[in-house]
Amino acid sequence: MEAIYIRRKKDGRINIKLGNKADQVVRWTLIILTVLTIVAFLFFNYTGLELGSAITETANNLKVMFLEPALSHFNLGEAIYQVGITLGLAFIATIIGAIIAFFLSLMAATNLSNVWVSRIVRIFVAIIRAVPTVLWVLIFAIAAGLGSEAAILGMLFHSIAYLVKAFSEAFEEVDKGIFEALQATGANWWHIVKSGVLPSTFTYLLSWVFLRFEINFGVAVAMGAAAGAGGIGFELFMASSFYFDLREVGFITYAILIIAIILEVISTRLKSRYFPASSN
């Protein structure tokens, strides 16, 4: 909805201007960010910077990394195995998180739970969700020690909070007529959930779970080294920080990219199968 701005000029004439408040907010936000960016560049320390050589060396590193990928410190079979570890970490965190989130979301949904119970669960998961996944992983790495357990627990915590919000919102969109019809037949709370809520929201839940799995895969790659969880992320860390092997970094990057593309293709097919209207 457009807003009308009326301004009286000094000569007595009235200037009427149509505008949108959201557009004004976006415009001023972009202006402020642009000014802050320019100021930040002005305060950079450019001592010893040789722009020409820096650009040349960066371009050469990128050429070696992406045009000459190769494995030096492990073979293809080990690379596939490490990718499998990373996928396994993401899968375990996602599945366990989805199961726990399902039951918590039943308590968080306002049409399925008590008002106070719903508020408590929502506040609890909002606090967890406010902390980034990476930070949760690092917290558990300190508390439980480096390893795959820390990575899984960290991803699990944030996955639960993320999916509780998504699931509960899906439950709240269920038509009230379904509840009224089941209640009229004498169905109890669990029967309403099993026969009314689940059939209406299953495709949405599946879509959200797979989206979270994609997110957890990226986190598992990043946490392979930071939390000592292993997997392809740890090999990427070793190749870049210890071996300084740009060719191996390029190969691992391509492997991660291929997995990401495969997951995106699967996600697209799921959406086109279960949500044909949204894929057009």
C-alpha positions in Angstrom: 0.0 0.0 0.0 1.4 3.4 -1.0 1.6 6.3 1.4 0.8 9.9 0.5 3.3 12.5 1.5 2.1 16.2 1.6 4.6 19.0 1.8 3.9 22.7 1.8 6.6 24.7 0.0 7.8 28.2 1.0 5.8 29.9 -1.8 2.6 28.4 -0.4 2.2 25.6 -3.0 1.5 22.1 -1.8 3.6 19.2 -3.1 1.9 15.8 -3.0 4.2 12.8 -3.4 3.2 9.1 -3.5 5.6 6.7 -1.9 6.0 3.4 -0.1 7.4 3.4 3.4 9.1 0.1 2.8 10.9 1.6 -0.3 12.0 4.5 1.8 13.5 2.1 4.5 15.3 0.0 1.8 16.7 3.2 0.1 18.0 4.7 3.3 19.4 1.3 4.4 21.4 1.0 1.1 22.6 4.6 1.5 23.9 4.0 5.0 25.5 0.7 4.1 27.3 2.4 1.2 28.6 5.2 3.3 29.8 2.7 6.0 31.6 0.7 3.3 33.4 3.7 1.9 34.4 4.8 5.5 35.7 1.3 6.2 37.9 1.3 3.1 39.3 4.7 4.1 40.4 3.3 7.4 42.2 0.3 5.9 45.9 0.0 6.4 47.3 -0.1 2.9 51.0 -0.1 3.9 53.0 -2.5 1.8 50.1 -3.4 -0.4 51.1 -4.0 -4.0 47.8 -4.2 -5.8 49.3 -5.4 -9.1 51.2 -8.3 -7.7 48.4 -9.2 -5.3 45.9 -9.5 -8.2 48.4 -11.5 -10.3 49.2 -14.0 -7.5 45.5 -14.4 -6.6 44.6 -15.1 -10.2 47.4 -17.7 -10.4 46.3 -19.4 -7.2 42.8 -19.6 -8.5 44.0 -21.0 -11.8 46.0 -23.7 -10.1 43.2 -24.5 -7.7 40.3 -24.8 -10.1 42.0 -25.7 -13.4 44.5 -28.2 -12.1 42.6 -30.1 -9.3 44.4 -33.2 -8.1 44.8 -35.5 -5.0 48.2 -35.7 -3.4 47.8 -36.9 0.2 44.9 -39.4 -0.2 43.3 -41.3 -3.0 39.8 -41.1 -4.6 38.5 -44.0 -2.5 39.5 -42.2 0.7 37.9 -39.0 -0.6 34.6 -40.7 -1.2 34.8 -42.2 2.3 35.5 -38.7 3.9 32.5 -37.3 2.0 30.4 -40.2 3.3 31.5 -39.3 6.9 30.4 -35.7 6.4 27.0 -36.8 4.9 26.6 -39.2 7.8 27.2 -36.4 10.4 24.6 -34.2 8.7 22.1 -37.1 8.3 22.3 -38.2 12.0 21.9 -34.7 13.3 19.0 -34.0 10.9 17.1 -37.2 11.6 17.4 -37.1 15.4 16.7 -33.4 15.3 13.5 -33.9 13.2 12.1 -36.6 15.5 12.7 -34.5 18.7 11.4 -31.3 16.9 8.2 -33.1 15.8 7.1 -33.7 19.4 8.2 -30.3 20.6 6.4 -28.6 17.7 3.2 -30.3 18.8 3.6 -28.5 22.1 4.6 -25.2 20.3 1.6 -25.1 18.0 -1.1 -22.8 19.4 -3.9 -25.0 18.0 -2.6 -28.2 19.5 -1.3 -27.1 22.9 -1.9 -25.0 26.0 -1.1 -21.3 25.5 1.5 -21.2 28.3 3.2 -24.5 27.1 3.3 -23.1 23.6 4.9 -19.8 24.8 7.5 -21.6 26.9 8.6 -23.9 24.1 8.7 -21.1 21.6 10.9 -18.9 23.9 13.2 -21.8 24.6 13.7 -22.7 20.9 14.0 -19.0 20.0 17.0 -18.7 22.4 18.6 -21.7 20.9 18.0 -20.5 17.4 19.5 -17.1 18.2 22.9 -18.8 18.7 24.6 -19.8 15.4 25.1 -23.4 14.6 28.8 -23.0 14.5 28.9 -21.5 18.0 26.9 -24.4 19.4 29.3 -26.9 17.8 32.3 -25.0 19.4 30.5 -24.9 22.8 30.0 -28.7 22.7 33.6 -29.1 21.4 34.8 -27.4 24.6 32.3 -29.2 26.9 32.5 -32.7 25.4 35.9 -32.6 23.7 36.8 -32.5 20.0 35.2 -35.1 17.8 32.2 -36.1 15.8 30.0 -36.0 19.0 30.5 -32.3 19.4 29.6 -31.6 15.8 26.5 -33.8 16.0 25.3 -32.2 19.3 25.9 -28.7 18.0 24.0 -29.3 14.7 21.3 -31.2 16.6 20.6 -28.3 19.0 20.1 -25.8 16.2 18.3 -28.3 14.0 15.7 -28.9 16.7 15.1 -25.2 17.2 15.0 -24.5 13.5 12.5 -27.4 12.8 10.3 -26.7 15.8 9.5 -23.2 14.3 8.9 -24.6 10.8 6.8 -27.6 12.0 4.7 -25.6 14.4 3.9 -23.0 11.8 2.9 -25.8 9.4 0.6 -27.3 12.1 -1.0 -24.0 12.8 -2.0 -23.7 9.1 -4.2 -26.9 9.2 -7.8 -26.1 8.5 -9.9 -25.8 11.7 -12.7 -27.8 10.0 -10.5 -30.9 10.2 -10.2 -30.5 14.0 -13.9 -29.9 14.4 -14.8 -32.9 12.3 -12.5 -35.2 14.2 -13.6 -33.8 17.6 -17.2 -34.4 16.6 -16.5 -38.1 16.1 -15.0 -38.3 19.6 -11.4 -38.5 18.6 -8.8 -37.8 21.3 -5.8 -35.4 20.9 -3.3 -38.0 19.5 -5.9 -39.4 17.1 -6.4 -35.8 15.8 -2.7 -35.4 15.3 -2.3 -38.8 13.6 -5.4 -38.6 11.4 -5.8 -34.9 10.8 -2.5 -33.0 11.3 0.1 -35.4 9.9 -1.7 -36.2 6.5 -2.2 -32.5 5.9 1.4 -31.4 6.7 3.6 -34.4 5.8 4.9 -33.0 2.6 5.7 -29.7 4.3 7.6 -31.5 7.0 9.5 -33.5 4.5 10.5 -30.4 2.6 11.7 -28.7 5.8 13.7 -31.7 6.9 15.5 -32.0 3.6 16.3 -28.2 3.6 17.8 -28.6 7.1 19.8 -31.6 5.9 21.4 -29.3 3.2 22.2 -26.8 5.8 23.7 -29.4 8.1 25.9 -30.7 5.3 27.5 -27.3 4.9 28.0 -27.0 8.6 29.5 -30.5 8.8 32.0 -29.5 6.2 33.0 -26.3 8.1 33.1 -28.1 11.4 35.2 -31.0 10.1 38.3 -29.2 11.2 37.0 -26.7 13.8 35.4 -29.5 16.0 37.7 -32.3 14.9 34.8 -34.1 13.5 36.7 -35.4 10.5 35.2 -35.9 7.1 36.0 -33.9 3.9 36.0 -30.7 5.9 39.0 -31.9 7.9 40.9 -32.9 4.7 40.1 -29.4 3.2 41.6 -27.8 6.3 44.7 -30.0 6.2 45.2 -29.3 2.5 44.9 -25.5 2.8 46.5 -24.9 6.2 49.2 -27.6 6.6 50.1 -28.9 3.1 49.4 -25.6 1.2 48.3 -27.8 -1.7 46.1 -25.7 -3.9 45.5 -28.5 -6.3 44.1 -30.7 -3.5 42.0 -27.8 -2.2 40.5 -27.4 -5.7 39.7 -31.1 -5.9 38.0 -31.1 -2.5 36.1 -28.0 -3.4 34.8 -29.6 -6.6 33.8 -32.7 -4.6 31.8 -30.6 -2.1 30.2 -28.6 -5.0 29.1 -31.8 -6.7 27.4 -33.1 -3.5 25.7 -29.7 -3.1 24.4 -29.9 -6.6 23.1 -33.4 -6.2 21.3 -32.4 -3.0 19.8 -29.4 -4.8 18.6 -31.6 -7.7 17.0 -34.0 -5.2 15.4 -31.1 -3.4 14.0 -29.7 -6.7 12.5 -33.0 -7.6 10.9 -33.4 -4.2 9.3 -30.0 -4.6 8.1 -30.7 -8.1 6.6 -33.9 -7.0 4.9 -32.8 -3.7 4.5 -29.0 -4.6 3.9 -28.9 -8.3 2.2 -25.5 -8.1 5.2 -23.8 -6.4 7.7 -25.2 -8.9 6.1 -23.5 -11.9 
